Amino acid sequence: MDIVYPLSLIIHQQYLPILVVGVVFFAYLNKSRKDFKKRIAVLIIAGLLSAGLALLSKEVYGVERPCWTNEGMVECPDGYGFPSAHSSVAIVFPLVSFGTSAFIVFYFGSIFVFFSRLYLGVHTIDQVVAGMCIGVISYFLALYFVGRVKHYFKGVLIER
């Protein structure tokens, strides 16, 4: 039995609920960490930034999806394919969770997201890699931003 197809299909069709579960999972495992609030802030900012930049880039570049690959696996999604928004957001989770107990889950989860985009034929390798790059850049921008504004949010982003 091919387990990759149904799991890839779930990620393809139910990405937003999976992201919400990921945030809740991360919060549950790391709520006692000293840097928990900062990590959650970076996760939310980087996730929104990477999704926004990826969607904006799709419209700017206008590169079509390679939906001829694996015909019949899924219906070709509307919109452009470059860069992969799934990949841009997926890479943020292991970056934010590095050094925590959630890292291994998010690391393998993000690898599966990258693979599933190629397996289903809705992205090419360059579209997935471009999405990953946007996610990494978004993570570092969010980390920088949260570091710069944390003194304005004493007790909210950092412990007193």
C-alpha positions as CSV (number, residue, x, y, z in Angstrom):
1,M,0.0,0.0,0.0
2,D,1.3,3.4,-1.0
3,I,1.2,5.5,2.2
4,V,3.0,8.5,0.6
5,Y,0.1,9.4,-1.7
6,P,-2.6,9.7,1.1
7,L,-0.3,11.6,3.4
8,S,0.8,14.0,0.6
9,L,-2.9,14.5,-0.3
10,I,-3.7,15.5,3.3
11,I,-0.9,18.0,3.4
12,H,-2.0,19.4,0.0
13,Q,-5.6,19.8,0.9
14,Q,-5.6,20.5,4.6
15,Y,-2.5,22.7,5.0
16,L,-4.0,25.5,7.2
17,P,-5.4,23.1,9.9
18,I,-2.1,21.3,9.9
19,L,-0.3,24.6,10.6
20,V,-2.6,25.4,13.4
21,V,-2.0,22.0,15.0
22,G,1.8,22.6,14.5
23,V,1.6,25.8,16.4
24,V,-0.4,24.3,19.2
25,F,1.9,21.3,19.3
26,F,5.0,23.6,19.5
27,A,3.3,25.7,22.3
28,Y,2.4,22.6,24.3
29,L,5.9,21.1,24.2
30,N,7.7,24.4,24.9
31,K,5.4,26.4,27.2
32,S,7.8,26.1,30.2
33,R,10.9,27.4,28.2
34,K,12.3,30.7,29.2
35,D,12.3,31.9,25.5
36,F,8.8,30.5,24.8
37,K,7.1,33.8,24.1
38,K,9.9,35.0,21.8
39,R,9.8,31.8,19.8
40,I,6.0,31.9,19.4
41,A,6.3,35.6,18.3
42,V,9.1,34.6,15.7
43,L,7.0,31.6,14.6
44,I,3.9,33.7,13.9
45,I,5.7,36.6,12.3
46,A,8.0,34.4,10.2
47,G,5.1,32.2,9.1
48,L,2.9,35.1,8.0
49,L,5.9,36.9,6.4
50,S,7.0,33.8,4.4
51,A,3.5,33.1,3.3
52,G,2.9,36.7,2.2
53,L,6.3,36.9,0.4
54,A,5.7,33.6,-1.4
55,L,2.2,34.6,-2.5
56,L,3.5,38.0,-3.7
57,S,6.4,36.4,-5.5
58,K,4.0,34.0,-7.3
59,E,2.2,37.0,-8.8
60,V,5.5,38.9,-9.6
61,Y,7.2,36.0,-11.4
62,G,4.1,34.3,-12.9
63,V,5.8,30.9,-13.4
64,E,3.3,28.1,-14.1
65,R,3.0,24.9,-12.2
66,P,4.4,21.6,-13.7
67,C,1.1,19.8,-13.3
68,W,2.0,17.5,-16.2
69,T,4.1,15.4,-13.7
70,N,2.2,12.6,-12.0
71,E,-1.0,13.2,-14.0
72,G,-4.1,12.2,-12.2
73,M,-2.6,12.5,-8.7
74,V,-4.3,15.8,-7.8
75,E,-6.1,18.4,-9.8
76,C,-3.7,21.2,-10.7
77,P,-4.1,24.0,-8.2
78,D,-5.1,27.4,-9.5
79,G,-2.4,30.1,-9.5
80,Y,1.3,30.1,-10.2
81,G,3.9,27.7,-8.8
82,F,7.0,29.8,-8.2
83,P,7.9,29.8,-5.3
84,S,6.2,27.1,-3.2
85,A,4.2,28.7,-0.4
86,H,3.9,25.4,1.4
87,S,7.7,25.0,1.5
88,S,8.2,28.6,2.6
89,V,6.1,28.2,5.7
90,A,7.2,24.6,6.4
91,I,10.9,25.5,6.8
92,V,10.0,28.1,9.5
93,F,8.9,25.4,12.0
94,P,12.2,23.5,12.3
95,L,14.1,26.8,12.4
96,V,12.1,28.2,15.3
97,S,12.1,24.9,17.1
98,F,15.8,24.2,16.8
99,G,17.1,23.1,20.2
100,T,13.7,22.1,21.5
101,S,11.9,18.8,21.8
102,A,9.7,19.7,18.9
103,F,12.6,20.0,16.4
104,I,12.7,16.4,15.3
105,V,9.0,16.3,14.5
106,F,9.1,19.6,12.6
107,Y,12.4,18.7,10.8
108,F,10.9,15.5,9.3
109,G,7.5,17.1,8.8
110,S,9.1,19.9,6.7
111,I,11.1,17.4,4.7
112,F,7.8,15.5,4.0
113,V,6.2,18.7,2.9
114,F,9.0,19.4,0.4
115,F,8.9,15.9,-0.9
116,S,5.1,15.9,-1.2
117,R,5.0,19.0,-3.4
118,L,7.3,17.3,-5.8
119,Y,5.6,13.9,-5.5
120,L,2.2,15.3,-6.3
121,G,3.6,17.2,-9.3
122,V,2.4,20.6,-8.2
123,H,5.9,22.1,-7.9
124,T,9.4,21.7,-9.4
125,I,12.5,21.4,-7.4
126,D,13.5,25.0,-8.1
127,Q,10.0,26.2,-6.9
128,V,10.4,24.2,-3.6
129,V,14.0,25.5,-3.0
130,A,12.9,29.1,-3.7
131,G,10.1,28.6,-1.2
132,M,12.6,27.3,1.4
133,C,14.8,30.3,0.8
134,I,11.9,32.7,1.4
135,G,11.1,30.9,4.6
136,V,14.7,31.1,5.8
137,I,14.9,34.8,5.0
138,S,11.6,35.4,6.7
139,Y,12.8,33.5,9.8
140,F,15.9,35.7,10.2
141,L,13.9,38.9,9.5
142,A,11.4,37.9,12.2
143,L,14.2,37.0,14.6
144,Y,15.8,40.4,14.0
145,F,12.5,42.3,14.3
146,V,11.5,40.5,17.6
147,G,15.1,41.1,19.0
148,R,14.8,44.8,18.1
149,V,11.4,45.4,19.6
150,K,11.5,43.1,22.7
151,H,12.3,46.0,25.1
152,Y,8.9,47.5,24.1
153,F,7.1,44.4,25.2
154,K,8.6,43.5,28.6
155,G,6.4,40.8,30.1
156,V,4.8,40.0,26.8
157,L,7.7,38.7,24.7
158,I,10.2,38.2,27.4
159,E,10.1,37.2,31.0
160,R,10.8,40.0,33.6
